[in-house]
Amino acid sequence: MTTSHKALYAVVPAAGVGARMGAGLPKQYLSLDGRTVAEHTITRLLAFAPIRQVVVAVADGDPWWPRLDVARHRRVRSVTGGASRAGSVRAGVAAVLEQDPDAWVLVHDMARPLVRLSDIQALVDGCGDDGAILARPVTDTIKRADQSQRIDATLDRRHIWRALTPQLFPAAALHRALDGDLDGITDEASALEAAGRHPALVQGQADNIKITLPEDLALARFYLAAQEQEGLSWRFARAPFA
């Protein structure tokens, strides 16, 4: 692990409206087992002791975020996000760089409230100079379509992974990468790849789902109950970032 002596921060882009959920409010403020999705997510990140601060990029004028107790936590900082995910991440990373130009940042989706601390630990342990992301090997047969929605090819799934978050990178390198051409960039790793870097893939757990559609909430409740039955082992982690 080449980053063990670096300061670790988390950046959470949360300025989106979650239109696909169709709920009338952003999905991070929907209820999951009596708490908002946002509260679950931020609490998990705060439980990972090496994270010095969680920077949350929210929409300008967001009326829901300031009402949450977690928004006033001493290790949580709020900044105004951008019009896109990349803009929000860049704003959060800029806030980190103001405090420490040598910091590393964990970028995590607010809509992933079930990430295990053991997965974050594995990501930190598996990270190299170019960063790393949590990901899952694809098990389905993957087809590539042509413009007429006909099968163009069957891809070799042995080399295909599904990207998850958190994704871990040097803050300065990520900030520079997000200054470039973001056409086709769908996650932070994509931006680093476009800059010529090759982040590592670290296998994460299947229950680290992203809440996007209404049916995802029911699945999240199932996984949350299963994690609780396991004794909340995700609460405990070593501290490689001193």
CYANA upper distance limits for C-alpha pairs under 8 A (distance plus 0.5 A):
  1 MET  CA    124 VAL  CA      7.92
  1 MET  CA    125 ASP  CA      6.15
  1 MET  CA    126 GLY  CA      7.10
  1 MET  CA    127 CYS  CA      6.62
  1 MET  CA    128 GLY  CA      6.80
  2 THR  CA    127 CYS  CA      7.83
  2 THR  CA    128 GLY  CA      6.38
  2 THR  CA    129 ASP  CA      7.03
  3 THR  CA    104 TRP  CA      8.45
  3 THR  CA    127 CYS  CA      8.00
  3 THR  CA    128 GLY  CA      7.83
  3 THR  CA    129 ASP  CA      8.01
  3 THR  CA    241 PHE  CA      8.27
  4 SER  CA    240 PRO  CA      5.90
  4 SER  CA    241 PHE  CA      5.66
  4 SER  CA    242 ALA  CA      7.89
  5 HIS  CA    240 PRO  CA      8.20
  5 HIS  CA    241 PHE  CA      6.32
  5 HIS  CA    242 ALA  CA      6.83
  6 LYS  CA    102 ASP  CA      7.47
  6 LYS  CA    103 ALA  CA      6.49
  6 LYS  CA    104 TRP  CA      7.16
  6 LYS  CA    241 PHE  CA      6.59
  6 LYS  CA    242 ALA  CA      7.98
  7 ALA  CA     51 ILE  CA      8.30
  7 ALA  CA     52 ARG  CA      7.70
  7 ALA  CA    100 ASP  CA      8.32
  7 ALA  CA    102 ASP  CA      7.90
  7 ALA  CA    103 ALA  CA      5.45
  7 ALA  CA    104 TRP  CA      6.66
  7 ALA  CA    241 PHE  CA      6.62
  7 ALA  CA    242 ALA  CA      7.75
  8 LEU  CA     50 PRO  CA      6.98
  8 LEU  CA     51 ILE  CA      5.64
  8 LEU  CA     52 ARG  CA      6.54
  8 LEU  CA     53 GLN  CA      8.34
  8 LEU  CA    103 ALA  CA      6.46
  8 LEU  CA    104 TRP  CA      5.53
  8 LEU  CA    105 VAL  CA      6.33
  8 LEU  CA    106 LEU  CA      7.87
  8 LEU  CA    241 PHE  CA      7.03
  9 TYR  CA     51 ILE  CA      5.64
  9 TYR  CA     52 ARG  CA      6.00
  9 TYR  CA     53 GLN  CA      5.71
  9 TYR  CA     54 VAL  CA      6.58
  9 TYR  CA     55 VAL  CA      8.12
  9 TYR  CA     96 VAL  CA      7.65
  9 TYR  CA    103 ALA  CA      7.55
  9 TYR  CA    104 TRP  CA      6.75
  9 TYR  CA    105 VAL  CA      5.34
  9 TYR  CA    106 LEU  CA      6.69
 10 ALA  CA     45 LEU  CA      8.07
 10 ALA  CA     51 ILE  CA      7.07
 10 ALA  CA     52 ARG  CA      8.48
 10 ALA  CA     53 GLN  CA      6.81
 10 ALA  CA     54 VAL  CA      5.14
 10 ALA  CA     55 VAL  CA      6.54
 10 ALA  CA    105 VAL  CA      5.80
 10 ALA  CA    106 LEU  CA      5.02
 10 ALA  CA    107 VAL  CA      6.32
 10 ALA  CA    108 HIS  CA      7.74
 11 VAL  CA     54 VAL  CA      6.39
 11 VAL  CA     55 VAL  CA      5.29
 11 VAL  CA     56 VAL  CA      6.47
 11 VAL  CA     57 ALA  CA      8.08
 11 VAL  CA     89 VAL  CA      7.25
 11 VAL  CA     92 GLY  CA      6.17
 11 VAL  CA     93 VAL  CA      7.23
 11 VAL  CA    105 VAL  CA      7.02
 11 VAL  CA    106 LEU  CA      6.54
 11 VAL  CA    107 VAL  CA      5.28
 11 VAL  CA    108 HIS  CA      6.92
 12 VAL  CA     54 VAL  CA      7.79
 12 VAL  CA     55 VAL  CA      6.65
 12 VAL  CA     56 VAL  CA      5.27
 12 VAL  CA     57 ALA  CA      6.69
 12 VAL  CA     89 VAL  CA      7.67
 12 VAL  CA     92 GLY  CA      7.96
 12 VAL  CA    107 VAL  CA      6.37
 12 VAL  CA    108 HIS  CA      5.74
 12 VAL  CA    109 ASP  CA      6.46
 12 VAL  CA    110 MET  CA      6.47
 13 PRO  CA     56 VAL  CA      6.55
 13 PRO  CA     57 ALA  CA      5.41
 13 PRO  CA     58 VAL  CA      7.31
 13 PRO  CA     81 GLY  CA      7.55
 13 PRO  CA     85 ARG  CA      6.89
 13 PRO  CA     88 SER  CA      5.87
 13 PRO  CA     89 VAL  CA      6.10
 13 PRO  CA     92 GLY  CA      8.03
 13 PRO  CA    107 VAL  CA      8.35
 13 PRO  CA    108 HIS  CA      7.91
 13 PRO  CA    109 ASP  CA      7.01
 13 PRO  CA    110 MET  CA      7.17
 14 ALA  CA     28 GLN  CA      8.19
 14 ALA  CA     56 VAL  CA      7.12
 14 ALA  CA     57 ALA  CA      5.94
 14 ALA  CA     58 VAL  CA      5.39
 14 ALA  CA     59 ALA  CA      7.63
 14 ALA  CA     81 GLY  CA      7.86
 14 ALA  CA     88 SER  CA      8.03
 14 ALA  CA    109 ASP  CA      8.18
 14 ALA  CA    110 MET  CA      6.54
 15 ALA  CA     57 ALA  CA      6.71
 15 ALA  CA     58 VAL  CA      4.76
 15 ALA  CA     59 ALA  CA      4.71
 15 ALA  CA     60 ASP  CA      8.43
 15 ALA  CA     80 THR  CA      8.46
 15 ALA  CA     81 GLY  CA      6.08
 15 ALA  CA     82 GLY  CA      7.51
 15 ALA  CA     83 ALA  CA      8.20
 15 ALA  CA     84 SER  CA      8.48
 15 ALA  CA     85 ARG  CA      8.12
 15 ALA  CA     88 SER  CA      7.40
 16 GLY  CA     26 PRO  CA      7.44
 16 GLY  CA     58 VAL  CA      8.44
 16 GLY  CA     59 ALA  CA      7.68
 16 GLY  CA     84 SER  CA      8.16
 16 GLY  CA     85 ARG  CA      8.03
 17 VAL  CA     25 LEU  CA      7.36
 17 VAL  CA     26 PRO  CA      5.08
 17 VAL  CA     27 LYS  CA      7.67
 18 GLY  CA     22 GLY  CA      7.86
 18 GLY  CA     25 LEU  CA      8.14
 18 GLY  CA     26 PRO  CA      5.62
 18 GLY  CA     27 LYS  CA      5.98
 18 GLY  CA    212 THR  CA      7.67
 19 ALA  CA     23 ALA  CA      8.32
 19 ALA  CA     26 PRO  CA      8.15
 20 ARG  CA    212 THR  CA      7.01
 20 ARG  CA    213 LEU  CA      6.60
 21 MET  CA     27 LYS  CA      7.14
 21 MET  CA    212 THR  CA      6.41
 21 MET  CA    213 LEU  CA      5.29
 21 MET  CA    214 PRO  CA      6.11
 22 GLY  CA    214 PRO  CA      8.39
 23 ALA  CA     27 LYS  CA      7.74
 25 LEU  CA     29 TYR  CA      7.49
 25 LEU  CA     30 LEU  CA      8.14
 26 PRO  CA     30 LEU  CA      7.81
 27 LYS  CA     37 VAL  CA      7.91
 27 LYS  CA    111 ALA  CA      7.65
 27 LYS  CA    211 ILE  CA      8.03
 27 LYS  CA    212 THR  CA      8.02
 28 GLN  CA     36 THR  CA      7.09
 28 GLN  CA     37 VAL  CA      5.36
 28 GLN  CA     38 ALA  CA      5.41
 28 GLN  CA    110 MET  CA      6.88
 28 GLN  CA    111 ALA  CA      6.37
 29 TYR  CA     36 THR  CA      5.53
 29 TYR  CA     37 VAL  CA      6.32
 29 TYR  CA     38 ALA  CA      6.63
 29 TYR  CA     64 TRP  CA      7.74
 30 LEU  CA     36 THR  CA      5.80
 30 LEU  CA     37 VAL  CA      6.48
 31 SER  CA     35 ARG  CA      5.82
 31 SER  CA     36 THR  CA      4.92
 31 SER  CA     37 VAL  CA      6.71
 32 LEU  CA     36 THR  CA      6.17
 32 LEU  CA     37 VAL  CA      6.36
 32 LEU  CA    217 LEU  CA      7.56
 32 LEU  CA    220 ALA  CA      8.23
 32 LEU  CA    221 ARG  CA      7.20
 33 ASP  CA    221 ARG  CA      7.25
 35 ARG  CA     39 GLU  CA      6.80
 35 ARG  CA     40 HIS  CA      7.38
 36 THR  CA     40 HIS  CA      7.06
 37 VAL  CA     41 THR  CA      6.75
 37 VAL  CA    110 MET  CA      8.03
 37 VAL  CA    111 ALA  CA      7.16
 37 VAL  CA    113 PRO  CA      6.56
 38 ALA  CA     42 ILE  CA      6.57
 38 ALA  CA    110 MET  CA      6.54
 38 ALA  CA    111 ALA  CA      7.73
 38 ALA  CA    113 PRO  CA      7.71
 39 GLU  CA     43 THR  CA      6.37
 39 GLU  CA     68 LEU  CA      8.04
 39 GLU  CA     70 VAL  CA      6.96
 40 HIS  CA     44 ARG  CA      6.76
 40 HIS  CA    113 PRO  CA      5.76
 40 HIS  CA    114 LEU  CA      8.09
 41 THR  CA     45 LEU  CA      7.04
 41 THR  CA    110 MET  CA      6.56
 41 THR  CA    111 ALA  CA      7.88
 41 THR  CA    112 ARG  CA      6.95
 41 THR  CA    113 PRO  CA      4.57
 41 THR  CA    114 LEU  CA      7.53
 41 THR  CA    115 VAL  CA      8.34
 42 ILE  CA     46 LEU  CA      6.64
 42 ILE  CA     54 VAL  CA      8.16
 42 ILE  CA     70 VAL  CA      7.75
 42 ILE  CA    110 MET  CA      8.22
 42 ILE  CA    113 PRO  CA      8.35
 43 THR  CA     47 ALA  CA      6.62
 43 THR  CA     70 VAL  CA      8.00
 44 ARG  CA     48 PHE  CA      7.39
 44 ARG  CA    113 PRO  CA      7.89
 44 ARG  CA    114 LEU  CA      8.35
 44 ARG  CA    115 VAL  CA      7.81
 44 ARG  CA    116 ARG  CA      8.21
 44 ARG  CA    117 LEU  CA      7.83
 44 ARG  CA    235 ARG  CA      8.12
 45 LEU  CA     51 ILE  CA      7.88
 45 LEU  CA     54 VAL  CA      7.93
 45 LEU  CA    117 LEU  CA      8.44
 46 LEU  CA     51 ILE  CA      7.38
 46 LEU  CA     53 GLN  CA      8.44
 46 LEU  CA     54 VAL  CA      7.82
 46 LEU  CA     75 ARG  CA      8.08
 47 ALA  CA    117 LEU  CA      8.32
 47 ALA  CA    235 ARG  CA      6.64
 47 ALA  CA    236 PHE  CA      8.31
 48 PHE  CA    117 LEU  CA      6.91
 48 PHE  CA    235 ARG  CA      7.84
 48 PHE  CA    236 PHE  CA      7.99
 48 PHE  CA    237 ALA  CA      7.00
 49 ALA  CA    237 ALA  CA      8.05
 49 ALA  CA    239 ALA  CA      7.12
 50 PRO  CA    239 ALA  CA      5.87
 50 PRO  CA    240 PRO  CA      7.50
 50 PRO  CA    241 PHE  CA      5.88
 50 PRO  CA    242 ALA  CA      7.44
 51 ILE  CA    241 PHE  CA      8.44
 52 ARG  CA     75 ARG  CA      7.22
 53 GLN  CA     75 ARG  CA      5.21
 53 GLN  CA     76 VAL  CA      6.23
 53 GLN  CA     77 ARG  CA      7.65
 54 VAL  CA     75 ARG  CA      6.66
 54 VAL  CA     76 VAL  CA      5.30
 54 VAL  CA     77 ARG  CA      6.70
 55 VAL  CA     76 VAL  CA      6.42
 55 VAL  CA     77 ARG  CA      5.27
 55 VAL  CA     78 SER  CA      6.28
 55 VAL  CA     79 VAL  CA      7.59
 55 VAL  CA     92 GLY  CA      6.37
 55 VAL  CA     95 ALA  CA      8.12
 55 VAL  CA     96 VAL  CA      8.14
 56 VAL  CA     76 VAL  CA      7.81
 56 VAL  CA     77 ARG  CA      6.70
 56 VAL  CA     78 SER  CA      5.40
 56 VAL  CA     79 VAL  CA      6.68
 56 VAL  CA     92 GLY  CA      7.27
 57 ALA  CA     78 SER  CA      6.47
 57 ALA  CA     79 VAL  CA      5.34
 57 ALA  CA     80 THR  CA      5.78
 57 ALA  CA     81 GLY  CA      4.96
 57 ALA  CA     82 GLY  CA      8.46
 57 ALA  CA     88 SER  CA      6.14
 57 ALA  CA     89 VAL  CA      7.70
 57 ALA  CA     91 ALA  CA      7.51
 57 ALA  CA     92 GLY  CA      6.41
 58 VAL  CA     62 ASP  CA      7.22
 58 VAL  CA     65 TRP  CA      8.20
 58 VAL  CA     78 SER  CA      7.52
 58 VAL  CA     79 VAL  CA      6.86
 58 VAL  CA     80 THR  CA      5.77
 58 VAL  CA     81 GLY  CA      5.49
 58 VAL  CA     88 SER  CA      8.18
 59 ALA  CA     80 THR  CA      6.33
 59 ALA  CA     81 GLY  CA      5.89
 59 ALA  CA     82 GLY  CA      7.78
 60 ASP  CA     80 THR  CA      6.15
 60 ASP  CA     81 GLY  CA      7.56
 62 ASP  CA     66 PRO  CA      8.24
 63 PRO  CA     67 ARG  CA      7.97
 64 TRP  CA     68 LEU  CA      7.72
 65 TRP  CA     71 ALA  CA      7.06
 66 PRO  CA     71 ALA  CA      6.47
 66 PRO  CA     72 ARG  CA      8.21
 67 ARG  CA     71 ALA  CA      8.03
 68 LEU  CA     72 ARG  CA      7.99
 69 ASP  CA     73 HIS  CA      7.41
 70 VAL  CA     76 VAL  CA      7.96
 71 ALA  CA     76 VAL  CA      6.77
 71 ALA  CA     77 ARG  CA      7.99
 71 ALA  CA     78 SER  CA      7.90
 72 ARG  CA     76 VAL  CA      7.14
 79 VAL  CA     91 ALA  CA      7.66
 79 VAL  CA     92 GLY  CA      7.19
 79 VAL  CA     95 ALA  CA      8.22
 80 THR  CA     88 SER  CA      7.96
 80 THR  CA     91 ALA  CA      7.69
 81 GLY  CA     87 GLY  CA      7.04
 81 GLY  CA     88 SER  CA      4.57
 81 GLY  CA     89 VAL  CA      7.98
 81 GLY  CA     91 ALA  CA      6.61
 81 GLY  CA     92 GLY  CA      8.04
 82 GLY  CA     86 ALA  CA      8.06
 82 GLY  CA     87 GLY  CA      4.87
 82 GLY  CA     88 SER  CA      4.96
 82 GLY  CA     91 ALA  CA      7.67
 83 ALA  CA     87 GLY  CA      6.71
 83 ALA  CA     88 SER  CA      7.74
 84 SER  CA     88 SER  CA      6.82
 85 ARG  CA     89 VAL  CA      6.65
 86 ALA  CA     90 ARG  CA      6.51
 86 ALA  CA    178 LEU  CA      7.17
 86 ALA  CA    187 ASP  CA      8.33
 86 ALA  CA    188 GLU  CA      8.18
 87 GLY  CA     91 ALA  CA      6.71
 87 GLY  CA    178 LEU  CA      8.44
 88 SER  CA     92 GLY  CA      6.78
 89 VAL  CA     93 VAL  CA      6.56
 89 VAL  CA    107 VAL  CA      8.05
 90 ARG  CA     94 ALA  CA      6.51
 90 ARG  CA    175 HIS  CA      6.45
 90 ARG  CA    178 LEU  CA      6.95
 91 ALA  CA     95 ALA  CA      6.89
 92 GLY  CA     96 VAL  CA      7.01
 93 VAL  CA     97 LEU  CA      6.73
 93 VAL  CA    105 VAL  CA      7.84
 93 VAL  CA    171 ALA  CA      6.65
 93 VAL  CA    174 LEU  CA      8.28
 93 VAL  CA    175 HIS  CA      6.87
 94 ALA  CA     98 GLU  CA      6.83
 94 ALA  CA    175 HIS  CA      7.53
 95 ALA  CA     99 GLN  CA      7.52
 96 VAL  CA    100 ASP  CA      6.76
 96 VAL  CA    101 PRO  CA      8.15
 96 VAL  CA    103 ALA  CA      7.76
 96 VAL  CA    171 ALA  CA      7.99
 97 LEU  CA    101 PRO  CA      5.12
 97 LEU  CA    102 ASP  CA      7.99
 97 LEU  CA    103 ALA  CA      7.45
 97 LEU  CA    171 ALA  CA      7.32
 97 LEU  CA    172 ALA  CA      7.57
101 PRO  CA    171 ALA  CA      7.92
101 PRO  CA    172 ALA  CA      7.16
102 ASP  CA    170 PRO  CA      7.80
102 ASP  CA    171 ALA  CA      7.60
102 ASP  CA    172 ALA  CA      7.65
103 ALA  CA    170 PRO  CA      6.82
103 ALA  CA    171 ALA  CA      6.18
103 ALA  CA    172 ALA  CA      8.21
104 TRP  CA    168 LEU  CA      7.48
104 TRP  CA    169 PHE  CA      6.12
104 TRP  CA    170 PRO  CA      4.82
104 TRP  CA    171 ALA  CA      5.46
105 VAL  CA    168 LEU  CA      6.13
105 VAL  CA    169 PHE  CA      6.11
105 VAL  CA    170 PRO  CA      6.74
105 VAL  CA    171 ALA  CA      5.98
106 LEU  CA    166 PRO  CA      6.16
106 LEU  CA    167 GLN  CA      5.95
106 LEU  CA    168 LEU  CA      4.98
106 LEU  CA    169 PHE  CA      7.30
107 VAL  CA    165 THR  CA      7.33
107 VAL  CA    166 PRO  CA      5.71
107 VAL  CA    167 GLN  CA      5.71
107 VAL  CA    168 LEU  CA      6.92
107 VAL  CA    188 GLU  CA      8.32
108 HIS  CA    112 ARG  CA      8.04
108 HIS  CA    165 THR  CA      5.58
108 HIS  CA    166 PRO  CA      4.83
108 HIS  CA    167 GLN  CA      7.15
109 ASP  CA    165 THR  CA      6.83
109 ASP  CA    166 PRO  CA      7.70
109 ASP  CA    210 LYS  CA      8.15
111 ALA  CA    210 LYS  CA      5.84
111 ALA  CA    211 ILE  CA      5.72
111 ALA  CA    212 THR  CA      7.92
112 ARG  CA    165 THR  CA      8.30
112 ARG  CA    208 ASN  CA      6.81
112 ARG  CA    209 ILE  CA      6.28
112 ARG  CA    210 LYS  CA      5.18
112 ARG  CA    211 ILE  CA      6.94
113 PRO  CA    208 ASN  CA      8.05
113 PRO  CA    209 ILE  CA      8.38
113 PRO  CA    210 LYS  CA      8.30
114 LEU  CA    207 ASP  CA      7.13
114 LEU  CA    208 ASN  CA      5.75
114 LEU  CA    209 ILE  CA      7.41
114 LEU  CA    220 ALA  CA      8.02
114 LEU  CA    223 TYR  CA      8.18
114 LEU  CA    224 LEU  CA      7.39
115 VAL  CA    119 ASP  CA      7.49
115 VAL  CA    120 ILE  CA      8.19
115 VAL  CA    207 ASP  CA      7.89
115 VAL  CA    208 ASN  CA      5.39
115 VAL  CA    209 ILE  CA      8.43
116 ARG  CA    120 ILE  CA      7.16
116 ARG  CA    205 GLN  CA      8.30
116 ARG  CA    208 ASN  CA      7.92
116 ARG  CA    234 TRP  CA      5.31
116 ARG  CA    235 ARG  CA      8.32
117 LEU  CA    121 GLN  CA      6.63
117 LEU  CA    233 SER  CA      8.49
117 LEU  CA    234 TRP  CA      4.95
117 LEU  CA    235 ARG  CA      6.63
117 LEU  CA    236 PHE  CA      7.21
117 LEU  CA    237 ALA  CA      6.82
118 SER  CA    122 ALA  CA      6.65
118 SER  CA    233 SER  CA      8.45
118 SER  CA    234 TRP  CA      6.21
118 SER  CA    236 PHE  CA      8.06
118 SER  CA    237 ALA  CA      7.03
119 ASP  CA    123 LEU  CA      6.66
119 ASP  CA    134 LEU  CA      8.16
119 ASP  CA    204 GLY  CA      6.23
119 ASP  CA    205 GLN  CA      7.57
120 ILE  CA    124 VAL  CA      6.79
120 ILE  CA    166 PRO  CA      7.72
121 GLN  CA    125 ASP  CA      6.62
121 GLN  CA    237 ALA  CA      7.11
121 GLN  CA    238 ARG  CA      7.86
122 ALA  CA    126 GLY  CA      6.47
122 ALA  CA    202 VAL  CA      7.63
123 LEU  CA    127 CYS  CA      6.52
123 LEU  CA    132 ALA  CA      7.12
123 LEU  CA    133 ILE  CA      7.21
123 LEU  CA    134 LEU  CA      6.91
123 LEU  CA    168 LEU  CA      7.99
123 LEU  CA    202 VAL  CA      6.46
124 VAL  CA    168 LEU  CA      8.10
124 VAL  CA    240 PRO  CA      8.42
126 GLY  CA    132 ALA  CA      7.56
126 GLY  CA    200 ALA  CA      7.85
126 GLY  CA    202 VAL  CA      6.99
127 CYS  CA    131 GLY  CA      5.83
127 CYS  CA    132 ALA  CA      5.52
127 CYS  CA    168 LEU  CA      7.95
127 CYS  CA    199 PRO  CA      8.43
127 CYS  CA    200 ALA  CA      7.03
128 GLY  CA    132 ALA  CA      7.36
128 GLY  CA    199 PRO  CA      7.98
128 GLY  CA    200 ALA  CA      7.53
130 ASP  CA    169 PHE  CA      7.29
130 ASP  CA    170 PRO  CA      8.27
130 ASP  CA    197 ARG  CA      6.26
130 ASP  CA    198 HIS  CA      6.33
130 ASP  CA    199 PRO  CA      5.44
130 ASP  CA    200 ALA  CA      7.90
131 GLY  CA    167 GLN  CA      8.18
131 GLY  CA    168 LEU  CA      5.86
131 GLY  CA    169 PHE  CA      4.92
131 GLY  CA    170 PRO  CA      7.41
131 GLY  CA    198 HIS  CA      8.22
131 GLY  CA    199 PRO  CA      5.27
131 GLY  CA    200 ALA  CA      6.84
132 ALA  CA    167 GLN  CA      6.49
132 ALA  CA    168 LEU  CA      5.83
132 ALA  CA    169 PHE  CA      7.27
132 ALA  CA    199 PRO  CA      5.12
132 ALA  CA    200 ALA  CA      4.79
132 ALA  CA    201 LEU  CA      6.31
132 ALA  CA    202 VAL  CA      7.33
133 ILE  CA    163 ALA  CA      7.68
133 ILE  CA    164 LEU  CA      7.45
133 ILE  CA    165 THR  CA      7.02
133 ILE  CA    166 PRO  CA      6.84
133 ILE  CA    167 GLN  CA      4.71
133 ILE  CA    168 LEU  CA      6.58
133 ILE  CA    189 ALA  CA      7.87
133 ILE  CA    199 PRO  CA      7.42
133 ILE  CA    200 ALA  CA      6.85
133 ILE  CA    201 LEU  CA      5.92
133 ILE  CA    202 VAL  CA      6.46
134 LEU  CA    163 ALA  CA      7.00
134 LEU  CA    164 LEU  CA      5.69
134 LEU  CA    165 THR  CA      6.10
134 LEU  CA    166 PRO  CA      6.65
134 LEU  CA    167 GLN  CA      6.83
134 LEU  CA    201 LEU  CA      6.68
134 LEU  CA    202 VAL  CA      5.37
134 LEU  CA    203 GLN  CA      6.17
134 LEU  CA    204 GLY  CA      5.86
135 ALA  CA    161 TRP  CA      6.64
135 ALA  CA    162 ARG  CA      5.90
135 ALA  CA    163 ALA  CA      4.98
135 ALA  CA    164 LEU  CA      5.42
135 ALA  CA    165 THR  CA      8.04
135 ALA  CA    201 LEU  CA      6.64
135 ALA  CA    202 VAL  CA      6.42
135 ALA  CA    203 GLN  CA      5.60
135 ALA  CA    204 GLY  CA      6.12
136 ARG  CA    161 TRP  CA      5.85
136 ARG  CA    162 ARG  CA      5.58
136 ARG  CA    163 ALA  CA      7.15
136 ARG  CA    164 LEU  CA      7.88
136 ARG  CA    203 GLN  CA      5.94
136 ARG  CA    204 GLY  CA      6.54
136 ARG  CA    205 GLN  CA      8.02
136 ARG  CA    206 ALA  CA      7.85
137 PRO  CA    157 ARG  CA      8.40
137 PRO  CA    158 ARG  CA      8.15
137 PRO  CA    159 HIS  CA      8.45
137 PRO  CA    160 ILE  CA      6.71
137 PRO  CA    161 TRP  CA      4.79
137 PRO  CA    162 ARG  CA      6.68
137 PRO  CA    203 GLN  CA      7.99
138 VAL  CA    157 ARG  CA      6.59
138 VAL  CA    158 ARG  CA      8.15
138 VAL  CA    160 ILE  CA      6.35
138 VAL  CA    161 TRP  CA      5.78
138 VAL  CA    162 ARG  CA      6.73
139 THR  CA    157 ARG  CA      7.50
140 ASP  CA    157 ARG  CA      8.05
141 THR  CA    154 THR  CA      7.92
141 THR  CA    155 LEU  CA      8.08
141 THR  CA    157 ARG  CA      7.16
142 ILE  CA    154 THR  CA      6.41
142 ILE  CA    155 LEU  CA      6.08
142 ILE  CA    156 ASP  CA      8.11
142 ILE  CA    157 ARG  CA      7.14
143 LYS  CA    151 ILE  CA      6.84
143 LYS  CA    152 ASP  CA      7.87
143 LYS  CA    153 ALA  CA      6.36
143 LYS  CA    154 THR  CA      5.07
143 LYS  CA    155 LEU  CA      6.54
144 ARG  CA    151 ILE  CA      6.43
144 ARG  CA    152 ASP  CA      5.94
144 ARG  CA    153 ALA  CA      5.67
144 ARG  CA    154 THR  CA      6.67
144 ARG  CA    155 LEU  CA      7.47
145 ALA  CA    149 GLN  CA      5.70
145 ALA  CA    150 ARG  CA      5.86
145 ALA  CA    151 ILE  CA      5.16
145 ALA  CA    152 ASP  CA      5.50
145 ALA  CA    153 ALA  CA      7.59
146 ASP  CA    150 ARG  CA      6.03
146 ASP  CA    151 ILE  CA      6.78
146 ASP  CA    152 ASP  CA      5.79
156 ASP  CA    160 ILE  CA      7.65
157 ARG  CA    161 TRP  CA      8.38
164 LEU  CA    204 GLY  CA      8.36
164 LEU  CA    208 ASN  CA      8.15
167 GLN  CA    188 GLU  CA      7.68
167 GLN  CA    189 ALA  CA      7.73
169 PHE  CA    173 ALA  CA      7.80
169 PHE  CA    174 LEU  CA      6.95
170 PRO  CA    174 LEU  CA      6.78
171 ALA  CA    175 HIS  CA      6.61
172 ALA  CA    176 ARG  CA      6.79
173 ALA  CA    177 ALA  CA      6.68
173 ALA  CA    192 LEU  CA      8.20
174 LEU  CA    178 LEU  CA      6.69
174 LEU  CA    188 GLU  CA      7.92
174 LEU  CA    191 ALA  CA      8.02
174 LEU  CA    192 LEU  CA      7.07
175 HIS  CA    179 ASP  CA      7.13
176 ARG  CA    180 GLY  CA      7.71
177 ALA  CA    191 ALA  CA      5.94
177 ALA  CA    192 LEU  CA      6.25
177 ALA  CA    194 ALA  CA      8.15
177 ALA  CA    195 ALA  CA      6.60
178 LEU  CA    182 LEU  CA      7.53
178 LEU  CA    191 ALA  CA      6.74
180 GLY  CA    191 ALA  CA      8.48
182 LEU  CA    191 ALA  CA      7.54
185 ILE  CA    190 SER  CA      5.90
185 ILE  CA    191 ALA  CA      6.50
186 THR  CA    190 SER  CA      6.98
187 ASP  CA    191 ALA  CA      7.46
188 GLU  CA    192 LEU  CA      7.05
189 ALA  CA    193 GLU  CA      6.52
189 ALA  CA    199 PRO  CA      7.37
190 SER  CA    194 ALA  CA      6.68
191 ALA  CA    195 ALA  CA      6.98
192 LEU  CA    196 GLY  CA      7.06
192 LEU  CA    197 ARG  CA      5.94
192 LEU  CA    198 HIS  CA      7.89
192 LEU  CA    199 PRO  CA      8.22
193 GLU  CA    197 ARG  CA      5.37
193 GLU  CA    198 HIS  CA      6.39
193 GLU  CA    199 PRO  CA      8.04
204 GLY  CA    208 ASN  CA      8.00
207 ASP  CA    220 ALA  CA      8.46
207 ASP  CA    223 TYR  CA      6.66
209 ILE  CA    220 ALA  CA      7.84
210 LYS  CA    216 ASP  CA      8.13
211 ILE  CA    216 ASP  CA      5.73
211 ILE  CA    217 LEU  CA      6.95
211 ILE  CA    220 ALA  CA      8.12
212 THR  CA    216 ASP  CA      6.98
213 LEU  CA    217 LEU  CA      8.16
214 PRO  CA    218 ALA  CA      8.34
215 GLU  CA    219 LEU  CA      7.33
216 ASP  CA    220 ALA  CA      6.56
217 LEU  CA    221 ARG  CA      6.73
218 ALA  CA    222 PHE  CA      6.91
219 LEU  CA    223 TYR  CA      6.81
220 ALA  CA    224 LEU  CA      6.47
221 ARG  CA    225 ALA  CA      6.71
222 PHE  CA    226 ALA  CA      6.81
223 TYR  CA    227 GLN  CA      6.64
224 LEU  CA    228 GLU  CA      6.77
225 ALA  CA    229 GLN  CA      6.79
226 ALA  CA    230 GLU  CA      6.98
227 GLN  CA    231 GLY  CA      7.32
227 GLN  CA    232 LEU  CA      6.31
227 GLN  CA    233 SER  CA      8.34
228 GLU  CA    232 LEU  CA      5.63
